Amino acid sequence: SQNEGLAAERTKVDQAKYLQDAAWDLNLPQVSVGANYTRLDDNVEISPSDLFSSMPASGTDAGKVISQLAEQLSKLTGTDFNSLFTSQITDKDVFTSSIRAIWPIFTGGRINAAQAIAEGKTEEAKYMLAMKKQATYEDLSRFYFGVVLAEQVYKTRQEVEAGLKQHFEHAVKLQQQGQIARVERLQAEAAYDKARVETQKSKRDLEIVQVALTKLLNASSPITPTTTLFTNEQLPNLDSFLSQTLTTYPGLHLLDAKRKQANGLIDVEKGKYYPEVYLYGNYNIYDGHSLAAELTPDWAVGVGVNIPLIDNTGRSGKLKAAHSAVSQVNHLQAQAKQDLSVLVEKTYKEANQALEEYQGLQSSLNLANENVRLR
């Protein structure tokens, strides 16, 4: 069986890993297929006169002579050579389709920063899972030994009830024989009734803690502990607890992951000050059958540069905010280490005090055993 809370945290880790894998895809080019339809005001045409007028020779004396000869030839033949030899470059309805690709090759470190942030989020999810495991283990220990203690309390209450029942039965007989007063029999009966109530209460307490343990482990049947209560004769050295806590506590590593994300945000905002360099390409799949399409090459590749001059994303303020986030994490980690040190020392002293109190009860236990033996 599994704990649903832990399963949920594991799912968060998987989710963060998938997003980290997705961030790696930023290294790949973006390739797409596109289509365009354009409606022009009129067909695009070029006549011999338009073509000739665009030539450098059109303004020379030779060009003027050629132009005059063409006009006279048109008058003599009655044919408009200008209209006859006019070419349609493209129709006014233009449809094209192409494969386009763009590949950023320098982004000022923003791609690496995004990948570092994704990695930091994965680490954060892992340490959140570790903290959940630790908290669940603490609950498991508390519920498990709570069941063990409740079983012993219930057993003790049953023994007390049995003893007081016997005492009550003796009191009834003694009253019948006139050896004790009625009030003494009532006292014995009241003590017995109270013991019965305490026994039932301890039984309910046992059932409650058993339910908590069973639900924590997501088990289909009640869990029966096999380990008894125990104590150590002495506790390990305090320094070993402090060192291990500050080294292994997931909450501190969680802040390390937060710092990595904040540093990534710094790199992202710094990258906005750098130019972006990219490769691009285009391959025509369909461009019609016009003269313009015939003259246009099927493919083209190149390199582009985008230099930010004025940015409206607030990069300066965001960069300062990212630096503040790093400082915040540093302060939180320092405070967390201080709080953990205090908590470990406090818990250690409380545990040591409880152990001393337990060991100090041995003489009382010896006295009780001797009283039982003598009676």
Long-range contacts (C-beta under 8 A, 24 or more apart in sequence): 1-217, 1-218, 1-219, 1-220, 2-218, 3-136, 3-216, 3-217, 3-218, 4-218, 5-132, 5-136, 6-129, 6-132, 6-133, 6-136, 9-125, 9-128, 9-129, 9-132, 10-129, 12-125, 12-128, 12-129, 13-122, 13-125, 13-126, 13-129, 15-125, 16-118, 16-121, 16-122, 16-124, 16-125, 16-126, 17-122, 19-118, 19-121, 19-122, 20-115, 20-118, 20-119, 20-121, 20-122, 22-118, 23-114, 23-115, 23-117, 23-118, 23-119, 24-115, 26-111, 26-114, 26-115, 27-111, 28-103, 29-101, 29-102, 29-103, 29-279, 30-101, 30-102, 30-103, 31-99, 31-100, 31-101, 32-99, 32-100, 32-101, 33-97, 33-98, 33-99, 33-100, 33-285, 34-97, 34-98, 34-99, 34-100, 35-95, 35-96, 35-97, 36-94, 36-95, 36-96, 36-97, 37-93, 37-94, 37-95, 38-93, 38-94, 38-95, 38-96, 39-92, 39-93, 39-94, 40-90, 40-92, 40-93, 40-94, 41-92, 42-92, 43-88, 43-89, 43-90, 43-91, 43-92, 44-88, 44-89, 44-90, 44-92, 44-292, 45-86, 45-87, 45-88, 45-89, 46-86, 46-87, 46-89, 47-82, 47-83, 47-85, 47-86, 47-87, 48-81, 48-82, 48-85, 48-86, 49-82, 87-291, 88-290, 88-291, 89-290, 89-291, 89-292, 90-288, 90-290, 90-291, 90-292, 90-293, 91-288, 91-290, 94-288, 94-290, 95-286, 95-288, 96-284, 96-286, 96-287, 96-288, 97-284, 97-285, 97-286, 97-287, 98-282, 98-283, 98-284, 98-285, 98-287, 99-282, 99-283, 99-285, 100-280, 100-281, 100-282, 101-279, 101-280, 101-281, 101-282, 102-278, 102-279, 102-280, 103-278, 103-279, 103-280, 104-276, 104-277, 104-278, 105-277, 105-278, 105-279, 106-274, 106-275, 106-276, 106-277, 106-278, 107-271, 107-274, 107-276, 108-270, 108-271, 108-272, 108-273, 108-274, 108-275, 108-276, 109-267, 109-270, 109-271, 109-274, 110-267, 110-268, 110-271, 110-272, 112-267, 113-264, 113-265, 113-266, 113-267, 113-268, 113-271, 114-264, 114-268, 116-260, 116-261, 116-263, 116-264, 116-267, 117-260, 117-261, 117-264, 117-265, 117-268, 119-260, 120-257, 120-258, 120-259, 120-260, 120-261, 120-264, 121-257, 121-261, 123-253, 123-256, 123-257, 123-260, 124-254, 124-257, 124-258, 124-261, 127-250, 127-251, 127-253, 127-254, 127-257, 128-250, 128-254, 130-250, 130-253, 131-250, 131-251, 131-254, 134-250, 136-216, 139-216, 140-213, 140-216, 140-217, 143-209, 143-212, 143-213, 143-216, 144-213, 144-223, 144-225, 144-227, 145-225, 145-227, 145-229, 146-209, 146-212, 146-213, 147-206, 147-209, 147-210, 147-213, 147-223, 147-225, 148-225, 148-227, 148-228, 148-229, 149-229, 150-202, 150-205, 150-206, 150-209, 150-210, 151-206, 151-225, 152-229, 153-202, 153-205, 153-206, 154-199, 154-202, 154-203, 154-205, 154-206, 156-202, 157-195, 157-198, 157-199, 157-201, 157-202, 157-203, 158-199, 160-195, 160-198, 160-199, 161-192, 161-195, 161-196, 161-198, 161-199, 164-188, 164-191, 164-192, 164-195, 165-192, 165-195, 167-191, 167-192, 168-192, 231-355, 231-358, 232-355, 234-355, 235-348, 235-351, 235-352, 235-355, 238-344, 238-345, 238-348, 241-344, 241-348, 242-341, 242-344, 242-345, 245-340, 245-341, 245-344, 246-337, 246-340, 246-341, 249-340, 251-336, 251-340, 252-333, 252-336, 252-337, 252-340, 255-329, 255-332, 255-333, 255-336, 256-333, 258-329, 259-326, 259-329, 259-330, 259-333, 262-322, 262-325, 262-326, 262-328, 262-329, 263-322, 263-326, 265-318, 265-321, 265-322, 265-325, 266-319, 266-322, 266-323, 266-326, 268-322, 269-315, 269-318, 269-319, 269-322, 270-319, 272-308, 272-311, 272-313, 272-315, 273-308, 273-315, 275-305, 275-306, 275-307, 275-308, 276-305, 276-306, 276-307, 276-308, 277-303, 277-304, 277-305, 277-306, 278-303, 278-304, 278-305, 278-306, 279-303, 279-304, 280-304
